[in-house]
Amino acid sequence: MPGKTIFPALLAVIPLGVHGEIIELTNGDILNAEIINRTEHFIVIEHPALGTLTLDNSRIAAIKAAPAGEKQQETTAELPPEKTQDEEVVVDTGLFGTGFLSGWERNLSVGLSGASGSSNNASFRTDLKTTYKDEEKRWNFNLFYYFASEDNSTTDNRITANLNRDWLIADSDWFYFANGGYDWDQFKDWDHRFRVGGGSGYHFIHTDSVELDSRQGLNVNYSLYSDRANDLKLETLLGIYWHWKISEKQSVDFSNVVYPALTDLGEYRNVTKFEWLHSLDYYHGLSIKLGFRNEYDSTETDKNDLRYYANIVWGL
């Protein structure tokens, strides 16, 4: 079909003069382009003729540095045989093909469990996560919803949203960050909670497989109550964040952040999170995720809020 031969045809007849990386694809095609973003699952490149493309890591055989001053010679060699759908280069068209969040890593995870018999219970958890990184900045947005019931009575019902932006400094292990968040929980002492903070961070380890960062700064926590006056707290933020890419298919993320209150000395929160992600072979973009999140709040009636989960993850 003509549509499946346009891409290799362009590669065969257009001279490429970009000084960046030589990218060899698993189908034999070669791209000379500049890599502008690299994640665990894909890279984003800028090509002189094809523009901005997102290539899945599974389609890449090798990446080599292009020698300075070297141009790939124009060729009129025969076009390769027509490719199957699995061999085509994946172009990121954004969320649901809209172009929105193009170049971002996006995934949606869902977990569902239940039982019926002497007691009836059910739980549902969904989590939307988007991330972006280049040489100057990092974005991370996370939204999750959790619901649980037992014997037809709701026992858990919560929404949490978090947004973080990092400003990276060239040739330095230091960076700056700002974050914000919103929480709603049917069973907490408060009804709504708004969070905003910022500060500095430091890269202790920063390799292709392991990242270990700290964050330290200030956080403002504003809680709204229906039965008493609203509460505004100023907190210190002290956190450690660890990412380990075990292999091409497995990764582990761990974080622990403590928020000692400055306006009410002796009070504090501590948020711990752990996730293990494993990509599945039989369907591209499908993974399983196991993890837990615990928030300890010294001011709450129920001080520990532990949630553990097993989810199926889809790449969007």
N, C-alpha and C positions, 0 to 999 in steps of 0.2 A: 504494500500500500504506500502511496507517495508520502503521506505524512510521517511515516516511520523512517524515511531515508533523508529527510531534510537536514537533520542535525549532523550525521556523518558527512553529507555532501558539503556543508559549510566548512567542516574541519578539513576537508580534502583540498579545497580550492582557495581558501583565504590565507594569506601569509600572516603569521603571528609574530609581532615584534615586542611584546610586553616582557620586561625583565622582572620576573617573579619566580614562580615555581613551575616545573614541568610535571603535570599531573597525568599519570597513566591510568586509564580506566580498565576495568576487567574485561571489556569487550574489545580492547585493542586500540581504542581511540586515544589520542594524546592532546592535552590542552596546555597551552603556555599562557598562564594567567596569574593574577595577584590574589592571594588568599586574604580576605578581609575579615573573616570570622571563622573560628574553629570551635566546635563543641564535641561532646562525647559521641554524638550520632551523625553529624553532618559537618560539611564545611561550606562557606559562602565565598564565591570567587567573583572577581571582576574581569571579564573577558573583553578584549578590544572590539570584537565583532558581535558577540552574542549578549553582551551586557552582564548584568548580575545574575548569577546562577547559584542554586543550592544543590550540592551533590551529597547524596547519602554515602556514608563511609563504606557500606557494603559494595558500592560500585567502583571503589578506588583500589587499584592494585599497588601503586607506589606514588610517592611524591618526592621530587628531586629539585634542588635549587638550580635555576637556569643560569648558565655562565654569563657574566656581564658582557654586554655588547654582542651577544649571539642572537641571531634571528633564526627562527625555524623556516626552512626553505619552502617556497611554494611548490606544491606537488599536484600532478594531475593523474595520480595513480587511480586504478579502478576502485570504485566504491566497494566497501565491504558488503557482504550479503545482508539482505533485509534482516532486521533484528526482531526478536520477540519482545513482548511487553516487559519481561523480566530484565532484559539487557538495556533498556532505554534509560537515559540519564533522567533522574528525578529532579524536576524543577519546582521549587517551593512557590506556590501561588497564594500563600497566606492561609488564614483560617477559613476553611470551607470554600476555598477558591476566590475569596473576596479581595485578596491582597493585603488585608489587615494582619499585622504581626508577621509579615514575610521576613525571613531571616532569623526568626525567634525559634527556639525549641519549645514545643507545646505538647502537653499530654493531659489526658483525662483519665482518672482512675475511679473505679466503682467497686464497692464491696457490699454484699448482701448476705444475710444469714437469717435463719428462723427455725422454729420448732413448734410442733403442735402435738398435744397429747394431754398428760396430766396438767401441763401448763403451756400456755401459748406465749411465744416471744419472737421478736423480730428486730433486726437492726439494719440500717442502711447508712453507708458512708460514700460520699463522692468528693473528689478533690481535683481541682483544675490548677495546673501549674504551667507558667510560661517563664522562660529565661532568655536573656540576650547578653552577649559579651563581645567586646572588641578591645582594641588596645587602650582606649580611653575610659571606658565605662562598663558597668555591669548592671543589669536590671533583673529583678526577681519578683514575680507576682504569684501569690498563692491564695486560693479561695477554697474552703472546704465546708461541707455541711454534714452533720451527723444526727441521726434519729434512731431511737430505740424505744421499744415498748414491751411490756410484759403483762399477760392476762388482760389485753385490750386497754391497758393504761400506759400513757406515755411516761417513760422514765428518763429520757434524754432527748434534747432538742436544741441544737446549737449551730450557729453560723460564725465563721471566723475568716477575715480577709487580712492579708499582709502584703505590703509593697515596700521593696528596698531598692535603693539606688546607690551604687559605689562609684566614686570618682578615682580612677587609677592614675598614679603618678609615674611617668616614664623613668626608667632606670632607678626605681626606688621600691623598697618593700613596704612603704607606707601608702595608705589610701584613706579617703574620707567617705563617709556614708551618711545617708538620711533615710529614715523609714517611717512608716505610718501603718496603722491598723484599726480594725473595727471588730468588736465582738458582740454577739447577742446570744443570750443563754436563758432558756425558760426557767432553769432551776438554780441559778446563781442568786446571791443576795442582791446584786445589781441587775438592772434590766438591759442597759446598753453600756458599752465601754469604748472609748476612743483613745488611741495611743499615737504619739508622735515623738520622734527622737532623732539623735544624730551624734556624730563624734568621729573618731579616727579608728583606723584598723591597721593591722600589721600582718604581712605574709611571713610566717615562720618557715614554712615549706611550700614551694610552688614548682612542682614538676608536672610532667604529662600524666602521671598516675596518682600522685598524692598532693593534696592541698591542705594546709593547716593555717588558719587565720584566727586572729583575735579581733574583737571589737570592744571599744571602751568609750563611754560618752554619757549623755544625759537623756532621760526619757520623761515625758509628761503623760500621766495617766488620768483621764477624766471619766468618772463613773456616774451614771445616772440611775437614781433609785425612785421607785414609786411610793415608798412608805417613809422616806426620810430625805434629808437634804443631800444634794449631789456632792460628790467628793472629788477634789482636785489634788493630785499628788505629784511631787517632783521626785524622780528616782534616778539613781546611778545605774548605768548599764554596763555589765561586765560579761563578755561572752567568748566562747571558743567554738570554732566551726571546723569540722574535719571531713574531707571527701577523699575516698580511696577508690580508684578505678582498678578493681581486681583483675579484670580481663575485658575483652571487647564486649562481653555479655553481662558482666556483673559489676555492680558498684555499691558502695556503702556510704551513707551520710550520717553524721552524728553532730549534734550541737547541744550546748548547755549554756543558758544565759541566766544570770542572777540579777535581780532588780532590787537592791536595798533602798528603802524609802529615805529621802532626806527631810521631808516635811513631818514624818511620823517615825522617829528613830526607833529601831527595833523591829519594825515591820518590813517584810520583803516578799518577793515572788521569785520562784525558780522554775524555768521552763526547760525541760529536757526532751529531745527528739532523736529518734533513731529510725533509719529506713535502709532496707536491703532491696535492691532492684535487680531482677534477672530477666534479660531479653530471651524470648522464645524463638526457636529455630523455624517453626513451621508457618509463621506468619510475620512478615516484616512490620515493625511498629507495635507489636504486641508484647507485653511484659507482665510479670507478676511482681507485686511489691508487698513486703512484710515490714511492719514497723510498730512503733508505739510513741505516744506523746504524753507526757505528764507535766502538769502545772501545779506547783505547790504555792499556796497563798496563805500567809500566816493570819490574814484578816478574815478569811472565809469560815463559815460554819463547817463545811466539809473541806478541809484544807488540801487534800490531794485530789486531783482530777486526772486519773489515768485512763487513757484510751489506747487500745491496741487493735491492729487491723491487718487484714489480708485482702489485697485488692488486685483486680485485673486492670492493666494500664494500656490505653490506646494512644498512639501518637496522632496528633491532629494535623 
